[in-house]
Amino acid sequence: MPSPSPTEQPDTGGATPSAGTEPRALYIEDGLTVLIMAALALITLANVLARYFTNNSIAWTEEISVFLMIALALVAGSAAVARDRHIRIEYFAESGSGARRRFLARFGALMVALLFGTIAVLSVRVVWDDYRFEETSPGIGVPQWWYSVWLPIFSALITVRAIGLFIRRGKQPDVEFLPEHQP
């Protein structure tokens, strides 16, 4: 089955304002998701095989797996924000006029940007403290900042995606926020 051309948009029933406005540069998040999931699967498989054949687990797998799951949650959060699929209370977000829905969509994107922008700024201090005090990870003893440096990076990515969503929602007319069956 051929994929739709860039000008064709999938039919989503018109109920969501994100129809046809998804950013095209989501290959970053999608690629990272695939890489992280593959790494998690391989690490878990190696640990299962080691336990099965030797009755011992590989010591570093749990620490790396926890880090990868946290990174996966942040990358998926960035993709969810960019695709406007983040958590919201639908009773409020999808009721009322198109102008009200548009305002709430923009307000939500702005709050996400504010939250993750704050996390990005404050987590830089955590990374600096991990580096300055030479903290090491509990499992394998690598520098802790190797793990914590990703929090401000991914938080900044989510912030940029939320700002992009805020801008895209501002360019849409109010009528695009109404379901297809309403005038």
MDAnalysis code that builds the backbone (N, CA, C; Angstrom):
import MDAnalysis as mda
import numpy as np

u = mda.Universe.empty(549, n_residues=183, atom_resindex=np.repeat(np.arange(183), 3), trajectory=True)
u.add_TopologyAttr("name", ["N", "CA", "C"] * 183)
u.add_TopologyAttr("resid", np.arange(1, 184))
u.add_TopologyAttr("resname", ["MET", "PRO", "SER", "PRO", "SER", "PRO", "THR", "GLU", "GLN", "PRO", "ASP", "THR", "GLY", "GLY", "ALA", "THR", "PRO", "SER", "ALA", "GLY", "THR", "GLU", "PRO", "ARG", "ALA", "LEU", "TYR", "ILE", "GLU", "ASP", "GLY", "LEU", "THR", "VAL", "LEU", "ILE", "MET", "ALA", "ALA", "LEU", "ALA", "LEU", "ILE", "THR", "LEU", "ALA", "ASN", "VAL", "LEU", "ALA", "ARG", "TYR", "PHE", "THR", "ASN", "ASN", "SER", "ILE", "ALA", "TRP", "THR", "GLU", "GLU", "ILE", "SER", "VAL", "PHE", "LEU", "MET", "ILE", "ALA", "LEU", "ALA", "LEU", "VAL", "ALA", "GLY", "SER", "ALA", "ALA", "VAL", "ALA", "ARG", "ASP", "ARG", "HIS", "ILE", "ARG", "ILE", "GLU", "TYR", "PHE", "ALA", "GLU", "SER", "GLY", "SER", "GLY", "ALA", "ARG", "ARG", "ARG", "PHE", "LEU", "ALA", "ARG", "PHE", "GLY", "ALA", "LEU", "MET", "VAL", "ALA", "LEU", "LEU", "PHE", "GLY", "THR", "ILE", "ALA", "VAL", "LEU", "SER", "VAL", "ARG", "VAL", "VAL", "TRP", "ASP", "ASP", "TYR", "ARG", "PHE", "GLU", "GLU", "THR", "SER", "PRO", "GLY", "ILE", "GLY", "VAL", "PRO", "GLN", "TRP", "TRP", "TYR", "SER", "VAL", "TRP", "LEU", "PRO", "ILE", "PHE", "SER", "ALA", "LEU", "ILE", "THR", "VAL", "ARG", "ALA", "ILE", "GLY", "LEU", "PHE", "ILE", "ARG", "ARG", "GLY", "LYS", "GLN", "PRO", "ASP", "VAL", "GLU", "PHE", "LEU", "PRO", "GLU", "HIS", "GLN", "PRO"])
u.atoms.positions = np.array([
    [0.839, -1.175, 0.000],
    [0.000, 0.000, 0.000],
    [0.881, 1.234, 0.000],
    [0.722, 2.127, -0.941],
    [1.596, 3.298, -0.997],
    [1.280, 4.259, 0.141],
    [2.327, 4.942, 0.612],
    [2.124, 5.921, 1.677],
    [1.588, 7.210, 1.075],
    [0.809, 7.972, 1.886],
    [0.245, 9.210, 1.350],
    [1.340, 10.215, 1.039],
    [1.073, 11.029, 0.032],
    [2.039, 12.070, -0.312],
    [2.051, 13.125, 0.777],
    [3.083, 13.987, 0.835],
    [3.162, 15.000, 1.880],
    [1.962, 15.931, 1.912],
    [1.263, 16.101, 0.788],
    [0.108, 16.996, 0.794],
    [-1.144, 16.293, 1.270],
    [-1.189, 14.951, 1.194],
    [-2.335, 14.212, 1.675],
    [-2.203, 14.008, 3.171],
    [-3.305, 14.159, 3.881],
    [-3.295, 13.971, 5.319],
    [-4.211, 12.813, 5.675],
    [-3.852, 12.021, 6.682],
    [-4.728, 10.929, 7.080],
    [-6.022, 11.483, 7.662],
    [-7.130, 10.744, 7.454],
    [-8.422, 11.174, 7.969],
    [-8.498, 10.814, 9.446],
    [-8.595, 11.821, 10.299],
    [-8.700, 11.594, 11.729],
    [-10.082, 11.937, 12.237],
    [-11.030, 12.133, 11.333],
    [-12.379, 12.446, 11.736],
    [-12.586, 13.911, 12.061],
    [-11.554, 14.710, 11.987],
    [-11.665, 16.136, 12.232],
    [-11.808, 16.498, 13.688],
    [-11.746, 15.539, 14.606],
    [-11.997, 15.831, 16.006],
    [-10.798, 16.420, 16.719],
    [-9.616, 16.288, 16.156],
    [-8.448, 16.821, 16.833],
    [-7.837, 17.931, 16.016],
    [-7.370, 18.981, 16.697],
    [-6.765, 20.072, 15.957],
    [-5.405, 19.728, 15.406],
    [-4.846, 18.580, 15.784],
    [-3.509, 18.238, 15.320],
    [-3.510, 17.560, 13.962],
    [-4.688, 17.320, 13.403],
    [-4.749, 16.646, 12.116],
    [-4.039, 17.468, 11.053],
    [-2.998, 16.877, 10.458],
    [-2.287, 17.543, 9.383],
    [-1.267, 18.565, 9.845],
    [-1.060, 18.714, 11.148],
    [-0.115, 19.719, 11.617],
    [1.052, 19.092, 12.370],
    [1.210, 17.788, 12.281],
    [2.291, 17.124, 12.985],
    [3.634, 17.549, 12.399],
    [4.584, 17.898, 13.259],
    [5.891, 18.313, 12.742],
    [6.589, 17.177, 12.018],
    [7.273, 17.506, 10.964],
    [7.944, 16.495, 10.160],
    [9.298, 16.091, 10.739],
    [9.845, 16.861, 11.651],
    [11.184, 16.596, 12.181],
    [11.156, 15.671, 13.394],
    [10.156, 14.828, 13.497],
    [10.088, 13.911, 14.632],
    [10.975, 12.682, 14.448],
    [11.766, 12.648, 13.393],
    [12.669, 11.519, 13.198],
    [13.700, 11.445, 14.314],
    [13.991, 12.539, 14.978],
    [14.934, 12.514, 16.107],
    [14.357, 11.641, 17.217],
    [13.143, 11.974, 17.658],
    [12.521, 11.215, 18.728],
    [12.230, 9.781, 18.307],
    [11.737, 9.608, 17.090],
    [11.419, 8.262, 16.621],
    [12.669, 7.393, 16.521],
    [13.740, 7.963, 16.015],
    [14.995, 7.212, 15.920],
    [15.570, 6.867, 17.284],
    [15.544, 7.831, 18.207],
    [16.029, 7.556, 19.563],
    [15.181, 6.496, 20.252],
    [13.882, 6.537, 20.019],
    [13.001, 5.531, 20.612],
    [13.376, 4.135, 20.124],
    [13.606, 4.008, 18.834],
    [13.981, 2.701, 18.273],
    [15.319, 2.240, 18.853],
    [16.294, 3.135, 18.902],
    [17.614, 2.763, 19.431],
    [17.549, 2.365, 20.909],
    [16.812, 3.127, 21.699],
    [16.717, 2.829, 23.130],
    [15.985, 1.511, 23.353],
    [14.894, 1.304, 22.625],
    [14.157, 0.039, 22.775],
    [15.011, -1.155, 22.346],
    [15.777, -0.999, 21.272],
    [16.652, -2.085, 20.828],
    [17.728, -2.371, 21.872],
    [18.314, -1.322, 22.434],
    [19.330, -1.512, 23.471],
    [18.734, -2.190, 24.695],
    [17.541, -1.769, 25.102],
    [16.882, -2.412, 26.241],
    [16.617, -3.887, 25.973],
    [16.148, -4.200, 24.780],
    [15.861, -5.595, 24.436],
    [17.133, -6.438, 24.443],
    [18.207, -5.898, 23.870],
    [19.467, -6.652, 23.826],
    [20.067, -6.853, 25.209],
    [20.021, -5.809, 26.026],
    [20.562, -5.915, 27.386],
    [19.754, -6.929, 28.196],
    [18.443, -6.860, 28.074],
    [17.588, -7.795, 28.804],
    [17.803, -9.227, 28.321],
    [17.912, -9.406, 27.012],
    [18.179, -10.739, 26.462],
    [19.513, -11.283, 26.974],
    [20.533, -10.454, 26.975],
    [21.845, -10.898, 27.468],
    [21.769, -11.301, 28.935],
    [21.032, -10.540, 29.719],
    [20.917, -10.866, 31.139],
    [20.121, -12.145, 31.350],
    [19.057, -12.351, 30.576],
    [18.262, -13.575, 30.691],
    [19.108, -14.792, 30.304],
    [19.838, -14.678, 29.212],
    [20.700, -15.795, 28.796],
    [21.780, -16.079, 29.834],
    [22.371, -15.028, 30.389],
    [23.398, -15.225, 31.420],
    [22.803, -15.908, 32.646],
    [21.624, -15.510, 33.045],
    [20.980, -16.155, 34.201],
    [20.638, -17.609, 33.895],
    [20.165, -17.860, 32.699],
    [19.760, -19.211, 32.331],
    [20.948, -20.166, 32.288],
    [22.049, -19.714, 31.671],
    [23.195, -20.614, 31.485],
    [24.174, -20.607, 32.649],
    [24.230, -19.541, 33.430],
    [25.233, -19.465, 34.499],
    [24.642, -19.288, 35.891],
    [23.348, -19.101, 35.999],
    [22.682, -18.816, 37.273],
    [23.172, -17.520, 37.924],
    [23.803, -16.670, 37.170],
    [24.252, -15.358, 37.652],
    [23.787, -14.300, 36.652],
    [23.451, -13.131, 37.169],
    [23.062, -12.047, 36.266],
    [24.266, -11.157, 35.993],
    [24.172, -10.387, 34.947],
    [25.227, -9.440, 34.605],
    [24.989, -8.185, 35.452],
    [25.967, -7.769, 36.207],
    [25.789, -6.728, 37.219],
    [25.360, -5.378, 36.647],
    [25.879, -4.999, 35.527],
    [25.634, -3.653, 35.022],
    [24.305, -3.491, 34.301],
    [23.620, -4.594, 34.006],
    [22.415, -4.491, 33.186],
    [21.287, -3.722, 33.858],
    [21.118, -3.874, 35.163],
    [20.017, -3.179, 35.830],
    [20.225, -1.669, 35.803],
    [21.430, -1.221, 36.098],
    [21.701, 0.218, 36.101],
    [21.515, 0.837, 34.716],
    [22.024, 0.176, 33.704],
    [21.881, 0.691, 32.344],
    [20.416, 0.638, 31.908],
    [19.707, -0.417, 32.269],
    [18.299, -0.537, 31.897],
    [17.457, 0.566, 32.534],
    [17.697, 0.879, 33.790],
    [16.956, 1.953, 34.457],
    [17.225, 3.281, 33.763],
    [18.487, 3.548, 33.444],
    [18.826, 4.777, 32.733],
    [18.113, 4.837, 31.378],
    [18.133, 3.734, 30.643],
    [17.500, 3.714, 29.327],
    [15.988, 3.896, 29.415],
    [15.361, 3.346, 30.459],
    [13.916, 3.526, 30.606],
    [13.569, 4.981, 30.923],
    [14.393, 5.637, 31.725],
    [14.166, 7.061, 32.009],
    [14.368, 7.883, 30.734],
    [15.426, 7.584, 29.999],
    [15.662, 8.287, 28.734],
    [14.515, 8.048, 27.759],
    [14.002, 6.820, 27.716],
    [12.878, 6.505, 26.835],
    [11.638, 7.309, 27.219],
    [11.377, 7.449, 28.504],
    [10.222, 8.235, 28.952],
    [10.365, 9.696, 28.536],
    [11.559, 10.255, 28.629],
    [11.766, 11.645, 28.234],
    [11.663, 11.829, 26.717],
    [12.216, 10.904, 25.963],
    [12.129, 10.986, 24.502],
    [10.675, 10.826, 24.053],
    [9.973, 9.876, 24.644],
    [8.562, 9.678, 24.304],
    [7.734, 10.888, 24.721],
    [8.098, 11.508, 25.837],
    [7.408, 12.730, 26.252],
    [7.592, 13.842, 25.245],
    [8.777, 13.958, 24.700],
    [9.030, 14.968, 23.678],
    [8.192, 14.706, 22.428],
    [8.125, 13.445, 22.003],
    [7.315, 13.104, 20.838],
    [5.835, 13.340, 21.117],
    [5.381, 13.036, 22.318],
    [3.976, 13.251, 22.670],
    [3.626, 14.734, 22.647],
    [4.521, 15.573, 23.141],
    [4.273, 17.015, 23.117],
    [4.255, 17.516, 21.682],
    [5.207, 17.098, 20.878],
    [5.269, 17.566, 19.489],
    [4.046, 17.120, 18.695],
    [3.517, 15.947, 19.004],
    [2.340, 15.434, 18.304],
    [1.033, 15.867, 18.970],
    [1.126, 16.649, 20.020],
    [-0.036, 17.119, 20.781],
    [-0.838, 15.940, 21.312],
    [-0.142, 14.959, 21.858],
    [-0.778, 13.780, 22.424],
    [-0.509, 13.688, 23.929],
    [-0.144, 14.811, 24.532],
    [0.148, 14.788, 25.953],
    [-1.142, 14.691, 26.762],
    [-1.015, 14.428, 28.036],
    [-2.162, 14.209, 28.908],
    [-2.939, 15.507, 29.086],
    [-4.251, 15.405, 29.015],
    [-5.134, 16.543, 29.250],
    [-6.468, 16.003, 29.747],
    [-7.243, 16.863, 30.342],
    [-8.575, 16.480, 30.793],
    [-9.525, 16.802, 29.648],
    [-9.968, 15.780, 28.942],
    [-10.736, 15.977, 27.713],
    [-12.056, 16.689, 27.950],
    [-12.634, 16.525, 29.111],
    [-13.893, 17.199, 29.389],
    [-13.732, 18.706, 29.223],
    [-12.622, 19.243, 29.689],
    [-12.375, 20.678, 29.564],
    [-11.753, 21.035, 28.212],
    [-10.801, 20.227, 27.774],
    [-10.053, 20.551, 26.556],
    [-10.894, 20.440, 25.299],
    [-11.916, 19.596, 25.301],
    [-12.696, 19.373, 24.087],
    [-14.150, 19.814, 24.233],
    [-14.372, 20.792, 25.082],
    [-15.714, 21.347, 25.200],
    [-15.638, 22.855, 25.001],
    [-16.754, 23.417, 24.619],
    [-16.792, 24.859, 24.415],
    [-16.517, 25.243, 22.984],
    [-16.350, 26.530, 22.791],
    [-16.134, 27.078, 21.454],
    [-14.731, 26.759, 20.939],
    [-14.554, 26.997, 19.646],
    [-13.234, 26.799, 19.039],
    [-12.188, 27.718, 19.656],
    [-12.588, 28.949, 19.971],
    [-11.643, 29.892, 20.588],
    [-11.202, 29.405, 21.960],
    [-12.158, 28.847, 22.726],
    [-11.817, 28.319, 24.063],
    [-10.888, 27.127, 23.934],
    [-11.167, 26.241, 23.010],
    [-10.311, 25.072, 22.800],
    [-8.905, 25.486, 22.361],
    [-8.861, 26.447, 21.477],
    [-7.567, 26.952, 21.003],
    [-6.780, 27.563, 22.157],
    [-7.451, 28.364, 22.979],
    [-6.795, 28.963, 24.141],
    [-6.260, 27.891, 25.081],
    [-7.083, 26.876, 25.375],
    [-6.639, 25.812, 26.278],
    [-5.489, 25.004, 25.681],
    [-5.523, 24.775, 24.377],
    [-4.427, 24.051, 23.730],
    [-3.130, 24.842, 23.833],
    [-3.203, 26.134, 23.597],
    [-2.012, 26.990, 23.690],
    [-1.553, 27.120, 25.141],
    [-2.507, 27.258, 26.065],
    [-2.165, 27.365, 27.479],
    [-1.458, 26.096, 27.955],
    [-1.980, 24.927, 27.554],
    [-1.347, 23.660, 27.924],
    [0.072, 23.556, 27.389],
    [0.262, 23.944, 26.133],
    [1.604, 23.895, 25.542],
    [2.550, 24.854, 26.267],
    [2.041, 26.013, 26.625],
    [2.866, 26.993, 27.341],
    [3.260, 26.484, 28.724],
    [2.339, 25.824, 29.412],
    [2.639, 25.285, 30.744],
    [3.657, 24.140, 30.663],
    [3.534, 23.308, 29.636],
    [4.518, 22.234, 29.438],
    [5.894, 22.842, 29.182],
    [5.950, 23.888, 28.349],
    [7.227, 24.558, 28.069],
    [7.805, 25.163, 29.340],
    [6.967, 25.779, 30.152],
    [7.439, 26.376, 31.398],
    [7.968, 25.317, 32.358],
    [7.235, 24.223, 32.503],
    [7.660, 23.152, 33.401],
    [8.998, 22.558, 32.976],
    [9.097, 22.156, 31.725],
    [10.323, 21.486, 31.290],
    [11.475, 22.465, 31.107],
    [11.182, 23.724, 30.824],
    [12.237, 24.730, 30.820],
    [12.825, 24.901, 32.215],
    [11.966, 24.907, 33.216],
    [12.427, 24.998, 34.608],
    [13.246, 23.769, 34.986],
    [12.764, 22.597, 34.602],
    [13.513, 21.370, 34.887],
    [14.882, 21.411, 34.208],
    [14.931, 21.874, 32.967],
    [16.206, 21.946, 32.243],
    [17.187, 22.859, 32.963],
    [16.717, 24.016, 33.373],
    [17.606, 24.972, 34.047],
    [18.067, 24.427, 35.396],
    [17.147, 23.913, 36.192],
    [17.513, 23.441, 37.529],
    [18.350, 22.169, 37.499],
    [18.137, 21.321, 36.500],
    [18.906, 20.075, 36.450],
    [20.354, 20.292, 36.013],
    [20.639, 21.433, 35.433],
    [22.043, 21.738, 35.116],
    [22.863, 21.772, 36.404],
    [22.270, 22.278, 37.479],
    [22.953, 22.323, 38.780],
    [23.229, 20.910, 39.296],
    [22.290, 20.009, 39.080],
    [22.481, 18.617, 39.492],
    [23.660, 18.006, 38.744],
    [23.721, 18.243, 37.451],
    [24.822, 17.717, 36.646],
    [26.146, 18.304, 37.125],
    [26.151, 19.598, 37.376],
    [27.379, 20.247, 37.838],
    [27.818, 19.678, 39.178],
    [26.883, 19.465, 40.101],
    [27.240, 18.888, 41.398],
    [27.753, 17.465, 41.257],
    [27.136, 16.670, 40.380],
    [27.629, 15.310, 40.141],
    [29.054, 15.338, 39.605],
    [29.318, 16.272, 38.732],
    [30.660, 16.388, 38.146],
    [31.663, 16.913, 39.170],
    [31.277, 17.985, 39.869],
    [32.185, 18.644, 40.807],
    [32.554, 17.748, 41.981],
    [31.578, 17.012, 42.512],
    [31.842, 16.163, 43.677],
    [32.233, 14.743, 43.295],
    [32.412, 14.498, 42.013],
    [32.864, 13.209, 41.492],
    [32.007, 12.044, 41.986],
    [30.689, 12.259, 41.915],
    [29.747, 11.201, 42.285],
    [29.875, 10.049, 41.297],
    [29.762, 8.843, 41.810],
    [29.793, 7.670, 40.944],
    [28.486, 6.904, 41.086],
    [28.153, 6.170, 40.060],
    [26.904, 5.407, 40.081],
    [27.047, 4.235, 41.052],
    [25.944, 3.830, 41.671],
    [26.036, 2.781, 42.689],
    [26.340, 1.398, 42.133],
    [25.919, 1.110, 40.917],
    [26.066, -0.243, 40.387],
    [27.428, -0.539, 39.803],
    [27.884, 0.315, 38.879],
    [29.125, 0.007, 38.175],
    [30.207, 1.048, 38.397],
    [29.889, 2.100, 39.113],
    [30.904, 3.056, 39.511],
    [31.364, 4.039, 38.452],
    [30.575, 4.250, 37.417],
    [30.927, 5.259, 36.419],
    [30.512, 6.627, 36.948],
    [31.067, 7.703, 36.418],
    [30.651, 9.024, 36.884],
    [29.138, 9.225, 36.730],
    [28.510, 9.707, 37.786],
    [27.056, 9.878, 37.793],
    [26.597, 10.891, 36.760],
    [27.440, 11.883, 36.430],
    [27.029, 12.903, 35.472],
    [26.829, 12.320, 34.079],
    [27.394, 11.144, 33.799],
    [27.143, 10.493, 32.519],
    [25.648, 10.219, 32.347],
    [24.974, 9.938, 33.444],
    [23.532, 9.700, 33.402],
    [22.748, 11.006, 33.532],
    [23.135, 11.848, 34.475],
    [22.330, 13.036, 34.774],
    [22.429, 14.122, 33.703],
    [23.437, 14.095, 32.860],
    [23.584, 15.123, 31.827],
    [22.433, 15.078, 30.816],
    [21.780, 13.946, 30.713],
    [20.709, 13.812, 29.726],
    [19.409, 14.472, 30.162],
    [19.213, 14.666, 31.461],
    [17.977, 15.301, 31.921],
    [17.829, 16.728, 31.402],
    [18.826, 17.605, 31.539],
    [18.641, 18.940, 30.962],
    [18.551, 18.932, 29.439],
    [19.236, 18.028, 28.788],
    [19.183, 17.963, 27.323],
    [17.788, 17.567, 26.855],
    [17.240, 16.486, 27.413],
    [15.911, 16.044, 27.001],
    [14.837, 17.022, 27.460],
    [15.012, 17.641, 28.620],
    [14.041, 18.634, 29.078],
    [14.038, 19.849, 28.159],
    [15.201, 20.253, 27.698],
    [15.271, 21.367, 26.740],
    [14.609, 20.982, 25.421],
    [14.778, 19.733, 24.995],
    [14.117, 19.260, 23.773],
    [12.598, 19.309, 23.916],
    [12.094, 18.868, 25.069],
    [10.653, 18.929, 25.303],
    [10.183, 20.379, 25.323],
    [10.982, 21.265, 25.916],
    [10.632, 22.687, 25.944],
    [10.518, 23.249, 24.536],
    [11.479, 22.934, 23.686],
    [11.449, 23.409, 22.299],
    [10.232, 22.852, 21.569],
    [9.934, 21.573, 21.775],
    [8.760, 20.981, 21.138],
    [7.471, 21.642, 21.620],
    [7.378, 21.959, 22.917],
    [6.179, 22.610, 23.449],
    [6.026, 24.026, 22.909],
    [7.130, 24.737, 22.770],
    [7.067, 26.080, 22.182],
    [6.628, 25.996, 20.720],
    [7.130, 25.008, 20.001],
    [6.697, 24.801, 18.619],
    [5.211, 24.500, 18.538],
    [4.708, 23.690, 19.463],
    [3.276, 23.391, 19.493],
    [2.478, 24.654, 19.803],
    [2.955, 25.459, 20.733],
    [2.299, 26.721, 21.075],
    [2.192, 27.626, 19.844],
    [3.272, 27.716, 19.092],
    [3.284, 28.553, 17.887],
    [2.346, 27.988, 16.825],
    [2.397, 26.659, 16.582],
    [1.510, 26.048, 15.590],
    [0.042, 26.243, 15.944],
    [-0.287, 26.091, 17.213],
    [-1.678, 26.283, 17.637],
    [-2.108, 27.739, 17.495],
    [-1.196, 28.662, 17.625],
    [-1.521, 30.070, 17.454],
    [-1.818, 30.434, 16.014],
    [-1.272, 29.697, 15.070],
    [-1.491, 29.973, 13.649],
    [-2.769, 29.336, 13.112],
    [-3.356, 28.424, 13.867],
    [-4.559, 27.740, 13.402],
    [-5.799, 28.586, 13.687],
    [-6.740, 28.605, 12.755],
    [-8.007, 29.299, 13.034],
    [-8.834, 28.505, 14.053],
    [-9.701, 29.217, 14.753],
    [-10.523, 28.592, 15.789],
    [-11.382, 27.453, 15.259],
    [-11.824, 27.555, 14.026],
    [-12.718, 26.552, 13.459],
    [-12.042, 25.178, 13.386],
    [-10.738, 25.127, 13.283],
    [-10.026, 23.849, 13.229],
    [-10.071, 23.102, 14.553],
    [-10.453, 23.764, 15.621],
    [-10.516, 23.128, 16.925],
    [-11.888, 22.526, 17.213],
    [-12.822, 22.720, 16.311],
    [-14.162, 22.169, 16.484],
    [-14.255, 20.808, 15.819],
    [-15.039, 19.887, 16.398],
    [-15.244, 18.597, 15.736],
    [-15.957, 18.806, 14.410],
    [-15.836, 17.834, 13.553],
    [-16.356, 17.945, 12.192],
    [-17.875, 18.123, 12.159],
    [-18.589, 17.564, 13.124],
    [-20.044, 17.623, 13.093],
    [-20.616, 18.951, 13.596],
    [-19.780, 19.820, 14.163],
    [-20.267, 21.120, 14.615],
    [-20.018, 22.165, 13.525],
    [-20.891, 23.215, 13.464],
    [-20.691, 24.246, 12.428],
    [-19.470, 25.081, 12.680],
])
